[in-house]
């Protein structure tokens, strides 16, 4: 199975480059910036998960799988470009190279993010039109929901509201007293968990849920897979929070130690490293339980299980 996923990822890289090739003005800076950020590598977690989910139900990928995997990777990359901007997380490095705004300027970086978000939906919707399958339309709806204002974008907003830097105080002041969390809640792990579930978890759920829908999974199977994806998203972010403390820039591909320096609320800064590791183990256990439920229905979850353990073991 490992050889199969690696072969699919090679095909995915070719497809992604194709989808990000414009028909004219190929040398425009905004296209250069979009390709620079998207084609520079990365772990390709979300495409992997989409492909692995599809193979729970069939040995062959659905015809729309490559387009949807590319679309979700574009959405992920747009979110990274915008997250790195000075007005957001203010990071100078991403994927082992200068962040998009450091390489091309802030204005072009903003446009590159906008381009990627729109190109994602162009790519996925074109595959829906071509196949004419209702399952693909359902996957498109799911992807849009997870990436939108009640999903990933809301998570980014919560992250900004919890940022400890004084220049982010403006956002906290703008929040109405009815909508704003209490001061004690801002420091609570419950709000951090909610933020993580939205900002990180929703795109993990988008990938797994799109794969399930493209493959015609039953509603019960989709529910278990969403439970798995939610737990995996939490696991992934807690791991990232821990790596921010114990890793280095060469390994992580971005600036390390920023969470504490910027007074950000994360699992590590709120709970401490030891309790964050406990939370990671609990999330991994929850993910495995969801896979166990799928196993009882005859689905072979070896790939997803091995990948979950690999993510967990990276910091142990």
Phi and psi restraints in degrees (value plus and minus 20) as a CYANA .aco file:
   2 UNK   PHI     -81.6   -41.6
   2 UNK   PSI     -61.0   -21.0
   3 UNK   PHI     -83.1   -43.1
   3 UNK   PSI     -56.3   -16.3
   4 UNK   PHI     -86.6   -46.6
   4 UNK   PSI     -66.3   -26.3
   5 UNK   PHI     -86.4   -46.4
   5 UNK   PSI     -56.4   -16.4
   6 UNK   PHI     -86.3   -46.3
   6 UNK   PSI     -58.3   -18.3
   7 UNK   PHI     -84.6   -44.6
   7 UNK   PSI     -59.5   -19.5
   8 UNK   PHI     -85.6   -45.6
   8 UNK   PSI     -56.1   -16.1
   9 UNK   PHI     -89.8   -49.8
   9 UNK   PSI     -53.4   -13.4
  10 UNK   PHI     -83.6   -43.6
  10 UNK   PSI     -65.6   -25.6
  11 UNK   PHI     -82.7   -42.7
  11 UNK   PSI     -57.7   -17.7
  12 UNK   PHI     -81.2   -41.2
  12 UNK   PSI     -63.9   -23.9
  13 UNK   PHI     -81.3   -41.3
  13 UNK   PSI     -59.3   -19.3
  14 UNK   PHI     -85.6   -45.6
  14 UNK   PSI     -63.6   -23.6
  15 UNK   PHI     -84.5   -44.5
  15 UNK   PSI     -61.7   -21.7
  16 UNK   PHI     -81.8   -41.8
  16 UNK   PSI     -64.6   -24.6
  17 UNK   PHI     -82.4   -42.4
  17 UNK   PSI     -58.1   -18.1
  18 UNK   PHI     -85.0   -45.0
  18 UNK   PSI     -66.5   -26.5
  19 UNK   PHI     -84.0   -44.0
  19 UNK   PSI     -43.2    -3.2
  20 UNK   PHI    -122.2   -82.2
  20 UNK   PSI       3.3    43.3
  21 UNK   PHI    -125.1   -85.1
  21 UNK   PSI      92.5   132.5
  22 UNK   PHI     -93.6   -53.6
  22 UNK   PSI     140.2   180.2
  23 UNK   PHI    -101.9   -61.9
  23 UNK   PSI     -40.2    -0.2
  24 UNK   PHI    -172.7  -132.7
  24 UNK   PSI     145.5   185.5
  25 UNK   PHI      30.3    70.3
  25 UNK   PSI      31.2    71.2
  26 UNK   PHI     -85.7   -45.7
  26 UNK   PSI     -40.6    -0.6
  27 UNK   PHI    -111.8   -71.8
  27 UNK   PSI     -13.7    26.3
  28 UNK   PHI     -82.4   -42.4
  28 UNK   PSI     117.3   157.3
  29 UNK   PHI     -76.4   -36.4
  29 UNK   PSI     -53.3   -13.3
  30 UNK   PHI     -88.0   -48.0
  30 UNK   PSI     -56.3   -16.3
  31 UNK   PHI     -90.2   -50.2
  31 UNK   PSI     -60.0   -20.0
  32 UNK   PHI     -79.5   -39.5
  32 UNK   PSI     -62.7   -22.7
  33 UNK   PHI     -86.8   -46.8
  33 UNK   PSI     -61.9   -21.9
  34 UNK   PHI     -83.3   -43.3
  34 UNK   PSI     -64.3   -24.3
  35 UNK   PHI     -89.4   -49.4
  35 UNK   PSI     -59.6   -19.6
  36 UNK   PHI     -75.1   -35.1
  36 UNK   PSI     -66.3   -26.3
  37 UNK   PHI     -97.8   -57.8
  37 UNK   PSI     -55.4   -15.4
  38 UNK   PHI    -105.7   -65.7
  38 UNK   PSI     -55.2   -15.2
  39 UNK   PHI    -117.3   -77.3
  39 UNK   PSI      -6.6    33.4
  40 UNK   PHI    -109.6   -69.6
  40 UNK   PSI      -8.3    31.7
  41 UNK   PHI      87.9   127.9
  41 UNK   PSI    -163.1  -123.1
  42 UNK   PHI      86.0   126.0
  42 UNK   PSI     146.6   186.6
  43 UNK   PHI     -99.4   -59.4
  43 UNK   PSI     -36.7     3.3
  44 UNK   PHI      35.2    75.2
  44 UNK   PSI      21.7    61.7
  45 UNK   PHI     -79.4   -39.4
  45 UNK   PSI     -66.5   -26.5
  46 UNK   PHI     -90.4   -50.4
  46 UNK   PSI     -64.4   -24.4
  47 UNK   PHI     -79.0   -39.0
  47 UNK   PSI     -62.1   -22.1
  48 UNK   PHI     -75.5   -35.5
  48 UNK   PSI     -68.7   -28.7
  49 UNK   PHI     -84.6   -44.6
  49 UNK   PSI     -59.1   -19.1
  50 UNK   PHI     -82.0   -42.0
  50 UNK   PSI     -66.5   -26.5
  51 UNK   PHI     -84.6   -44.6
  51 UNK   PSI     -63.9   -23.9
  52 UNK   PHI     -82.9   -42.9
  52 UNK   PSI     -59.3   -19.3
  53 UNK   PHI     -84.8   -44.8
  53 UNK   PSI     -64.1   -24.1
  54 UNK   PHI     -76.6   -36.6
  54 UNK   PSI     -59.0   -19.0
  55 UNK   PHI     -97.6   -57.6
  55 UNK   PSI     -24.3    15.7
  56 UNK   PHI     -85.5   -45.5
  56 UNK   PSI     -45.4    -5.4
  57 UNK   PHI    -133.9   -93.9
  57 UNK   PSI     -34.9     5.1
  58 UNK   PHI    -182.4  -142.4
  58 UNK   PSI     129.8   169.8
  59 UNK   PHI     -92.6   -52.6
  59 UNK   PSI     -42.5    -2.5
  60 UNK   PHI    -127.8   -87.8
  60 UNK   PSI     122.2   162.2
  61 UNK   PHI     -92.7   -52.7
  61 UNK   PSI     123.4   163.4
  62 UNK   PHI     -79.0   -39.0
  62 UNK   PSI     135.0   175.0
  63 UNK   PHI     -82.7   -42.7
  63 UNK   PSI     -44.1    -4.1
  64 UNK   PHI    -111.6   -71.6
  64 UNK   PSI     -21.9    18.1
  65 UNK   PHI     -80.2   -40.2
  65 UNK   PSI     -64.5   -24.5
  66 UNK   PHI     -83.4   -43.4
  66 UNK   PSI     -62.7   -22.7
  67 UNK   PHI     -83.7   -43.7
  67 UNK   PSI     -62.1   -22.1
  68 UNK   PHI     -90.5   -50.5
  68 UNK   PSI     -58.0   -18.0
  69 UNK   PHI     -82.3   -42.3
  69 UNK   PSI     -62.4   -22.4
  70 UNK   PHI     -84.3   -44.3
  70 UNK   PSI     -61.4   -21.4
  71 UNK   PHI     -82.0   -42.0
  71 UNK   PSI     -64.6   -24.6
  72 UNK   PHI     -87.2   -47.2
  72 UNK   PSI     -55.9   -15.9
  73 UNK   PHI     -87.2   -47.2
  73 UNK   PSI     -56.3   -16.3
  74 UNK   PHI     -84.2   -44.2
  74 UNK   PSI     -63.7   -23.7
  75 UNK   PHI     -82.2   -42.2
  75 UNK   PSI     -63.8   -23.8
  76 UNK   PHI     -79.3   -39.3
  76 UNK   PSI     -65.2   -25.2
  77 UNK   PHI     -87.8   -47.8
  77 UNK   PSI     -59.3   -19.3
  78 UNK   PHI     -79.0   -39.0
  78 UNK   PSI     -60.3   -20.3
  79 UNK   PHI     -86.1   -46.1
  79 UNK   PSI     -54.2   -14.2
  80 UNK   PHI     -89.2   -49.2
  80 UNK   PSI     -62.8   -22.8
  81 UNK   PHI     -78.1   -38.1
  81 UNK   PSI     -68.2   -28.2
  82 UNK   PHI     -89.9   -49.9
  82 UNK   PSI     -56.8   -16.8
  83 UNK   PHI     -84.3   -44.3
  83 UNK   PSI     -51.7   -11.7
  84 UNK   PHI     -97.4   -57.4
  84 UNK   PSI     -33.0     7.0
  85 UNK   PHI     -81.6   -41.6
  85 UNK   PSI     131.1   171.1
  86 UNK   PHI     -74.7   -34.7
  86 UNK   PSI     -52.8   -12.8
  87 UNK   PHI     -94.5   -54.5
  87 UNK   PSI     -32.4     7.6
  88 UNK   PHI    -131.9   -91.9
  88 UNK   PSI    -128.3   -88.3
  89 UNK   PHI    -106.3   -66.3
  89 UNK   PSI     -36.9     3.1
  90 UNK   PHI      37.6    77.6
  90 UNK   PSI      44.3    84.3
  91 UNK   PHI    -137.3   -97.3
  91 UNK   PSI     121.4   161.4
  92 UNK   PHI    -113.9   -73.9
  92 UNK   PSI     -32.7     7.3
  93 UNK   PHI    -151.4  -111.4
  93 UNK   PSI     126.4   166.4
  94 UNK   PHI    -174.7  -134.7
  94 UNK   PSI     111.1   151.1
  95 UNK   PHI      34.6    74.6
  95 UNK   PSI      18.6    58.6
  96 UNK   PHI      55.9    95.9
  96 UNK   PSI      -5.8    34.2
  97 UNK   PHI    -164.5  -124.5
  97 UNK   PSI     147.9   187.9
  98 UNK   PHI     -75.3   -35.3
  98 UNK   PSI     118.0   158.0
  99 UNK   PHI     -78.0   -38.0
  99 UNK   PSI     137.9   177.9
 100 UNK   PHI     -74.6   -34.6
 100 UNK   PSI     -64.2   -24.2
 101 UNK   PHI     -90.2   -50.2
 101 UNK   PSI     -44.4    -4.4
 102 UNK   PHI     -96.3   -56.3
 102 UNK   PSI     -49.1    -9.1
 103 UNK   PHI    -106.9   -66.9
 103 UNK   PSI     -55.9   -15.9
 104 UNK   PHI    -141.2  -101.2
 104 UNK   PSI     -27.5    12.5
 105 UNK   PHI      76.4   116.4
 105 UNK   PSI     135.5   175.5
 106 UNK   PHI     -84.6   -44.6
 106 UNK   PSI     -63.9   -23.9
 107 UNK   PHI     -81.1   -41.1
 107 UNK   PSI     -66.4   -26.4
 108 UNK   PHI     -86.2   -46.2
 108 UNK   PSI     -56.2   -16.2
 109 UNK   PHI     -83.4   -43.4
 109 UNK   PSI     -61.9   -21.9
 110 UNK   PHI     -80.8   -40.8
 110 UNK   PSI     -66.0   -26.0
 111 UNK   PHI     -84.9   -44.9
 111 UNK   PSI     -57.5   -17.5
 112 UNK   PHI     -82.8   -42.8
 112 UNK   PSI     -60.6   -20.6
 113 UNK   PHI     -82.8   -42.8
 113 UNK   PSI     -63.9   -23.9
 114 UNK   PHI     -80.6   -40.6
 114 UNK   PSI     -62.7   -22.7
 115 UNK   PHI     -78.9   -38.9
 115 UNK   PSI     -67.2   -27.2
 116 UNK   PHI     -84.2   -44.2
 116 UNK   PSI     -60.1   -20.1
 117 UNK   PHI     -82.3   -42.3
 117 UNK   PSI     -65.4   -25.4
 118 UNK   PHI     -90.0   -50.0
 118 UNK   PSI     -59.3   -19.3
 119 UNK   PHI     -83.4   -43.4
 119 UNK   PSI     -54.2   -14.2
 120 UNK   PHI     -78.6   -38.6
 120 UNK   PSI     -66.8   -26.8
 121 UNK   PHI     -96.3   -56.3
 121 UNK   PSI     -49.1    -9.1
 122 UNK   PHI     -79.0   -39.0
 122 UNK   PSI     -68.0   -28.0
 123 UNK   PHI     -85.4   -45.4
 123 UNK   PSI     -69.3   -29.3
 124 UNK   PHI     -88.3   -48.3
 124 UNK   PSI     -62.6   -22.6
 125 UNK   PHI     -87.9   -47.9
 125 UNK   PSI     -54.2   -14.2
 126 UNK   PHI     -82.0   -42.0
 126 UNK   PSI     -58.2   -18.2
 127 UNK   PHI     -88.5   -48.5
 127 UNK   PSI     -52.3   -12.3
 128 UNK   PHI     -85.8   -45.8
 128 UNK   PSI     -64.4   -24.4
 129 UNK   PHI     -81.9   -41.9
 129 UNK   PSI     -62.0   -22.0
 130 UNK   PHI     -86.0   -46.0
 130 UNK   PSI     -63.3   -23.3
 131 UNK   PHI    -103.0   -63.0
 131 UNK   PSI     -52.6   -12.6
 132 UNK   PHI      49.7    89.7
 132 UNK   PSI      -3.1    36.9
 133 UNK   PHI    -111.8   -71.8
 133 UNK   PSI     115.0   155.0
 134 UNK   PHI     -83.9   -43.9
 134 UNK   PSI     -52.2   -12.2
 135 UNK   PHI     -79.9   -39.9
 135 UNK   PSI     -56.5   -16.5
 136 UNK   PHI     -90.2   -50.2
 136 UNK   PSI     -57.3   -17.3
 137 UNK   PHI     -84.6   -44.6
 137 UNK   PSI     -60.2   -20.2
 138 UNK   PHI     -81.9   -41.9
 138 UNK   PSI     -61.0   -21.0
 139 UNK   PHI     -85.0   -45.0
 139 UNK   PSI     -57.3   -17.3
 140 UNK   PHI     -83.9   -43.9
 140 UNK   PSI     -64.8   -24.8
 141 UNK   PHI     -79.9   -39.9
 141 UNK   PSI     -64.3   -24.3
 142 UNK   PHI     -82.4   -42.4
 142 UNK   PSI     -64.2   -24.2
 143 UNK   PHI     -81.3   -41.3
 143 UNK   PSI     -64.5   -24.5
 144 UNK   PHI     -84.0   -44.0
 144 UNK   PSI     -60.7   -20.7
 145 UNK   PHI     -83.8   -43.8
 145 UNK   PSI     -65.8   -25.8
 146 UNK   PHI     -86.9   -46.9
 146 UNK   PSI     -51.3   -11.3
 147 UNK   PHI    -107.6   -67.6
 147 UNK   PSI     -30.5     9.5
 148 UNK   PHI    -112.8   -72.8
 148 UNK   PSI    -176.2  -136.2
 149 UNK   PHI     -91.4   -51.4
 149 UNK   PSI     -32.7     7.3
 150 UNK   PHI    -130.4   -90.4
 150 UNK   PSI      -6.9    33.1
 151 UNK   PHI    -148.7  -108.7
 151 UNK   PSI    -138.9   -98.9
 152 UNK   PHI     -77.8   -37.8
 152 UNK   PSI     -62.2   -22.2
 153 UNK   PHI     -84.6   -44.6
 153 UNK   PSI     -60.1   -20.1
 154 UNK   PHI     -82.7   -42.7
 154 UNK   PSI     -58.2   -18.2
 155 UNK   PHI     -81.5   -41.5
 155 UNK   PSI     -60.1   -20.1
 156 UNK   PHI     -83.6   -43.6
 156 UNK   PSI     -58.7   -18.7
 157 UNK   PHI     -83.7   -43.7
 157 UNK   PSI     -63.2   -23.2
 158 UNK   PHI     -83.2   -43.2
 158 UNK   PSI     -58.1   -18.1
 159 UNK   PHI     -81.7   -41.7
 159 UNK   PSI     -63.3   -23.3
 160 UNK   PHI     -83.9   -43.9
 160 UNK   PSI     -60.1   -20.1
 161 UNK   PHI     -86.0   -46.0
 161 UNK   PSI     -47.0    -7.0
 162 UNK   PHI    -112.7   -72.7
 162 UNK   PSI     -24.3    15.7
 163 UNK   PHI     -84.9   -44.9
 163 UNK   PSI     111.5   151.5
 164 UNK   PHI    -101.1   -61.1
 164 UNK   PSI     -29.1    10.9
 165 UNK   PHI     -89.9   -49.9
 165 UNK   PSI     122.7   162.7
 166 UNK   PHI     -81.3   -41.3
 166 UNK   PSI     -52.0   -12.0
 167 UNK   PHI     -90.7   -50.7
 167 UNK   PSI     -32.6     7.4
 168 UNK   PHI    -109.7   -69.7
 168 UNK   PSI     -22.6    17.4
 169 UNK   PHI     -80.8   -40.8
 169 UNK   PSI     -46.7    -6.7
 170 UNK   PHI     -76.9   -36.9
 170 UNK   PSI     -61.4   -21.4
 171 UNK   PHI     -85.7   -45.7
 171 UNK   PSI     -61.1   -21.1
 172 UNK   PHI     -84.5   -44.5
 172 UNK   PSI     -57.4   -17.4
 173 UNK   PHI     -87.4   -47.4
 173 UNK   PSI     -51.0   -11.0
 174 UNK   PHI     -96.9   -56.9
 174 UNK   PSI     -39.0     1.0
 175 UNK   PHI     -90.8   -50.8
 175 UNK   PSI     111.8   151.8
 176 UNK   PHI     -86.7   -46.7
 176 UNK   PSI     136.2   176.2
 177 UNK   PHI     -82.7   -42.7
 177 UNK   PSI     -48.7    -8.7
 178 UNK   PHI     -93.2   -53.2
 178 UNK   PSI     -56.5   -16.5
 179 UNK   PHI    -110.7   -70.7
 179 UNK   PSI     -45.8    -5.8
 180 UNK   PHI     -92.1   -52.1
 180 UNK   PSI     118.9   158.9
 181 UNK   PHI     -87.4   -47.4
 181 UNK   PSI     133.0   173.0
 182 UNK   PHI     -84.3   -44.3
 182 UNK   PSI     136.3   176.3
 183 UNK   PHI     -76.8   -36.8
 183 UNK   PSI     -62.5   -22.5
 184 UNK   PHI     -83.9   -43.9
 184 UNK   PSI     -55.1   -15.1
 185 UNK   PHI     -86.6   -46.6
 185 UNK   PSI     -52.8   -12.8
 186 UNK   PHI     -82.1   -42.1
 186 UNK   PSI     -51.5   -11.5
 187 UNK   PHI    -110.5   -70.5
 187 UNK   PSI     -18.3    21.7
 188 UNK   PHI    -106.9   -66.9
 188 UNK   PSI     131.9   171.9
 189 UNK   PHI     -90.4   -50.4
 189 UNK   PSI     -43.6    -3.6
 190 UNK   PHI     -83.3   -43.3
 190 UNK   PSI     -62.1   -22.1
 191 UNK   PHI     -91.7   -51.7
 191 UNK   PSI     -56.1   -16.1
 192 UNK   PHI     -81.5   -41.5
 192 UNK   PSI     -63.2   -23.2
 193 UNK   PHI     -82.5   -42.5
 193 UNK   PSI     -62.1   -22.1
 194 UNK   PHI     -82.2   -42.2
 194 UNK   PSI     -63.7   -23.7
 195 UNK   PHI     -81.2   -41.2
 195 UNK   PSI     -65.3   -25.3
 196 UNK   PHI     -83.7   -43.7
 196 UNK   PSI     -62.4   -22.4
 197 UNK   PHI     -78.4   -38.4
 197 UNK   PSI     -54.1   -14.1
 198 UNK   PHI    -106.9   -66.9
 198 UNK   PSI     -74.0   -34.0
 199 UNK   PHI     -87.8   -47.8
 199 UNK   PSI     -64.2   -24.2
 200 UNK   PHI    -120.1   -80.1
 200 UNK   PSI     -65.1   -25.1
 201 UNK   PHI     -85.1   -45.1
 201 UNK   PSI     -53.7   -13.7
 202 UNK   PHI     -86.0   -46.0
 202 UNK   PSI     -56.0   -16.0
 203 UNK   PHI     -95.9   -55.9
 203 UNK   PSI     -48.2    -8.2
 204 UNK   PHI     -84.7   -44.7
 204 UNK   PSI     -64.7   -24.7
 205 UNK   PHI     -83.6   -43.6
 205 UNK   PSI     -55.8   -15.8
 206 UNK   PHI     -80.6   -40.6
 206 UNK   PSI     -65.4   -25.4
 207 UNK   PHI     -85.9   -45.9
 207 UNK   PSI     -68.8   -28.8
 208 UNK   PHI     -87.5   -47.5
 208 UNK   PSI     -63.9   -23.9
 209 UNK   PHI     -86.6   -46.6
 209 UNK   PSI     -56.9   -16.9
 210 UNK   PHI     -85.9   -45.9
 210 UNK   PSI     -63.4   -23.4
 211 UNK   PHI     -80.2   -40.2
 211 UNK   PSI     -61.7   -21.7
 212 UNK   PHI     -84.6   -44.6
 212 UNK   PSI     -63.8   -23.8
 213 UNK   PHI     -88.4   -48.4
 213 UNK   PSI     -62.2   -22.2
 214 UNK   PHI     -80.6   -40.6
 214 UNK   PSI     -49.0    -9.0
 215 UNK   PHI    -112.1   -72.1
 215 UNK   PSI     -18.2    21.8
 216 UNK   PHI      53.0    93.0
 216 UNK   PSI      10.2    50.2
 217 UNK   PHI     -83.1   -43.1
 217 UNK   PSI     129.6   169.6
 218 UNK   PHI     -89.9   -49.9
 218 UNK   PSI     145.1   185.1
 219 UNK   PHI     -83.7   -43.7
 219 UNK   PSI     -56.1   -16.1
 220 UNK   PHI     -85.4   -45.4
 220 UNK   PSI     -63.5   -23.5
 221 UNK   PHI     -85.7   -45.7
 221 UNK   PSI     -58.9   -18.9
 222 UNK   PHI     -82.6   -42.6
 222 UNK   PSI     -58.6   -18.6
 223 UNK   PHI     -84.5   -44.5
 223 UNK   PSI     -63.5   -23.5
 224 UNK   PHI     -86.3   -46.3
 224 UNK   PSI     -58.8   -18.8
 225 UNK   PHI     -87.6   -47.6
 225 UNK   PSI     -53.6   -13.6
 226 UNK   PHI     -89.9   -49.9
 226 UNK   PSI     -56.4   -16.4
 227 UNK   PHI     -82.0   -42.0
 227 UNK   PSI     -64.7   -24.7
 228 UNK   PHI     -80.2   -40.2
 228 UNK   PSI     -68.1   -28.1
 229 UNK   PHI     -84.3   -44.3
 229 UNK   PSI     -58.7   -18.7
 230 UNK   PHI     -82.4   -42.4
 230 UNK   PSI     -63.8   -23.8
 231 UNK   PHI     -86.8   -46.8
 231 UNK   PSI     -59.5   -19.5
 232 UNK   PHI     -86.2   -46.2
 232 UNK   PSI     -58.3   -18.3
 233 UNK   PHI     -81.5   -41.5
 233 UNK   PSI     -61.5   -21.5
 234 UNK   PHI     -84.5   -44.5
 234 UNK   PSI     -66.1   -26.1
 235 UNK   PHI     -76.9   -36.9
 235 UNK   PSI     -66.2   -26.2
 236 UNK   PHI     -81.3   -41.3
 236 UNK   PSI     -62.4   -22.4
 237 UNK   PHI     -93.8   -53.8
 237 UNK   PSI     -58.6   -18.6
 238 UNK   PHI     -81.6   -41.6
 238 UNK   PSI     -62.6   -22.6
 239 UNK   PHI     -78.6   -38.6
 239 UNK   PSI     -62.3   -22.3
 240 UNK   PHI     -84.2   -44.2
 240 UNK   PSI     -59.4   -19.4
 241 UNK   PHI     -82.6   -42.6
 241 UNK   PSI     -60.9   -20.9
 242 UNK   PHI     -89.0   -49.0
 242 UNK   PSI     -62.0   -22.0
 243 UNK   PHI     -82.2   -42.2
 243 UNK   PSI     -49.1    -9.1
 244 UNK   PHI     -82.2   -42.2
 244 UNK   PSI     -43.0    -3.0
 245 UNK   PHI    -114.1   -74.1
 245 UNK   PSI     -60.2   -20.2
 246 UNK   PHI    -123.7   -83.7
 246 UNK   PSI     -29.2    10.8
 247 UNK   PHI    -117.6   -77.6
 247 UNK   PSI    -195.0  -155.0
 248 UNK   PHI    -150.6  -110.6
 248 UNK   PSI     148.0   188.0
 249 UNK   PHI     -82.7   -42.7
 249 UNK   PSI     -56.4   -16.4
 250 UNK   PHI     -83.6   -43.6
 250 UNK   PSI     -59.7   -19.7
 251 UNK   PHI     -94.7   -54.7
 251 UNK   PSI     -63.4   -23.4
 252 UNK   PHI    -105.1   -65.1
 252 UNK   PSI     -45.9    -5.9
 253 UNK   PHI      62.4   102.4
 253 UNK   PSI     -13.6    26.4
 254 UNK   PHI    -171.1  -131.1
 254 UNK   PSI     153.1   193.1
 255 UNK   PHI     -81.9   -41.9
 255 UNK   PSI     115.2   155.2
 256 UNK   PHI    -128.1   -88.1
 256 UNK   PSI     140.0   180.0
 257 UNK   PHI      58.0    98.0
 257 UNK   PSI     -13.1    26.9
 258 UNK   PHI     -93.6   -53.6
 258 UNK   PSI     -51.8   -11.8
 259 UNK   PHI     -79.6   -39.6
 259 UNK   PSI     -69.5   -29.5
 260 UNK   PHI     -88.5   -48.5
 260 UNK   PSI     -61.1   -21.1
 261 UNK   PHI     -83.0   -43.0
 261 UNK   PSI     -58.2   -18.2
 262 UNK   PHI    -111.3   -71.3
 262 UNK   PSI     -14.3    25.7
 263 UNK   PHI      37.8    77.8
 263 UNK   PSI      19.8    59.8
 264 UNK   PHI     -99.7   -59.7
 264 UNK   PSI     128.5   168.5
 265 UNK   PHI    -109.4   -69.4
 265 UNK   PSI      90.4   130.4
 266 UNK   PHI    -152.2  -112.2
 266 UNK   PSI     154.5   194.5
 267 UNK   PHI     -79.1   -39.1
 267 UNK   PSI     -57.7   -17.7
 268 UNK   PHI     -94.8   -54.8
 268 UNK   PSI     -64.6   -24.6
 269 UNK   PHI     -90.7   -50.7
 269 UNK   PSI     -45.7    -5.7
 270 UNK   PHI    -109.4   -69.4
 270 UNK   PSI     -64.6   -24.6
 271 UNK   PHI    -118.2   -78.2
 271 UNK   PSI     -43.4    -3.4
 272 UNK   PHI      71.4   111.4
 272 UNK   PSI     139.6   179.6
 273 UNK   PHI     -83.5   -43.5
 273 UNK   PSI     -63.1   -23.1
 274 UNK   PHI     -82.0   -42.0
 274 UNK   PSI     -68.2   -28.2
 275 UNK   PHI     -91.0   -51.0
 275 UNK   PSI     -49.4    -9.4
 276 UNK   PHI     -84.3   -44.3
 276 UNK   PSI     -59.3   -19.3
 277 UNK   PHI     -84.2   -44.2
 277 UNK   PSI     -56.7   -16.7
 278 UNK   PHI     -84.3   -44.3
 278 UNK   PSI     -61.9   -21.9
 279 UNK   PHI     -83.9   -43.9
 279 UNK   PSI     -57.5   -17.5
 280 UNK   PHI     -82.5   -42.5
 280 UNK   PSI     -64.4   -24.4
 281 UNK   PHI     -82.7   -42.7
 281 UNK   PSI     -58.2   -18.2
 282 UNK   PHI     -85.9   -45.9
 282 UNK   PSI     -61.1   -21.1
 283 UNK   PHI     -84.6   -44.6
 283 UNK   PSI     -60.1   -20.1
 284 UNK   PHI     -82.9   -42.9
 284 UNK   PSI     -60.1   -20.1
 285 UNK   PHI     -83.4   -43.4
 285 UNK   PSI     -63.1   -23.1
 286 UNK   PHI     -82.8   -42.8
 286 UNK   PSI     -60.5   -20.5
 287 UNK   PHI     -82.9   -42.9
 287 UNK   PSI     -62.5   -22.5
 288 UNK   PHI     -85.7   -45.7
 288 UNK   PSI     -56.5   -16.5
 289 UNK   PHI     -83.4   -43.4
 289 UNK   PSI     -59.0   -19.0
 290 UNK   PHI     -84.6   -44.6
 290 UNK   PSI     -59.2   -19.2
 291 UNK   PHI     -87.8   -47.8
 291 UNK   PSI     -55.7   -15.7
 292 UNK   PHI     -78.6   -38.6
 292 UNK   PSI     -62.6   -22.6
 293 UNK   PHI     -82.6   -42.6
 293 UNK   PSI     -57.4   -17.4
 294 UNK   PHI     -90.1   -50.1
 294 UNK   PSI     -55.4   -15.4
 295 UNK   PHI     -81.0   -41.0
 295 UNK   PSI     -59.8   -19.8
 296 UNK   PHI     -84.5   -44.5
 296 UNK   PSI     -38.4     1.6
 297 UNK   PHI    -116.7   -76.7
 297 UNK   PSI     -11.2    28.8
 298 UNK   PHI      73.7   113.7
 298 UNK   PSI     -14.4    25.6
 299 UNK   PHI    -107.0   -67.0
 299 UNK   PSI     115.7   155.7
 300 UNK   PHI    -107.5   -67.5
 300 UNK   PSI      87.7   127.7
 301 UNK   PHI    -122.2   -82.2
 301 UNK   PSI      -3.1    36.9
 302 UNK   PHI     -75.2   -35.2
 302 UNK   PSI     -64.5   -24.5
 303 UNK   PHI     -82.6   -42.6
 303 UNK   PSI     -69.4   -29.4
 304 UNK   PHI     -84.1   -44.1
 304 UNK   PSI     -58.0   -18.0
 305 UNK   PHI     -86.7   -46.7
 305 UNK   PSI     -64.3   -24.3
 306 UNK   PHI     -84.4   -44.4
 306 UNK   PSI     -58.0   -18.0
 307 UNK   PHI     -89.1   -49.1
 307 UNK   PSI     -59.6   -19.6
 308 UNK   PHI     -79.8   -39.8
 308 UNK   PSI     -64.3   -24.3
 309 UNK   PHI     -88.3   -48.3
 309 UNK   PSI     -55.8   -15.8
 310 UNK   PHI     -83.9   -43.9
 310 UNK   PSI     -60.8   -20.8
 311 UNK   PHI     -84.9   -44.9
 311 UNK   PSI     -60.3   -20.3
 312 UNK   PHI     -86.9   -46.9
 312 UNK   PSI     -63.1   -23.1
 313 UNK   PHI     -95.6   -55.6
 313 UNK   PSI     -30.0    10.0
 314 UNK   PHI     -81.6   -41.6
 314 UNK   PSI     -46.0    -6.0
 315 UNK   PHI    -130.3   -90.3
 315 UNK   PSI     -16.7    23.3
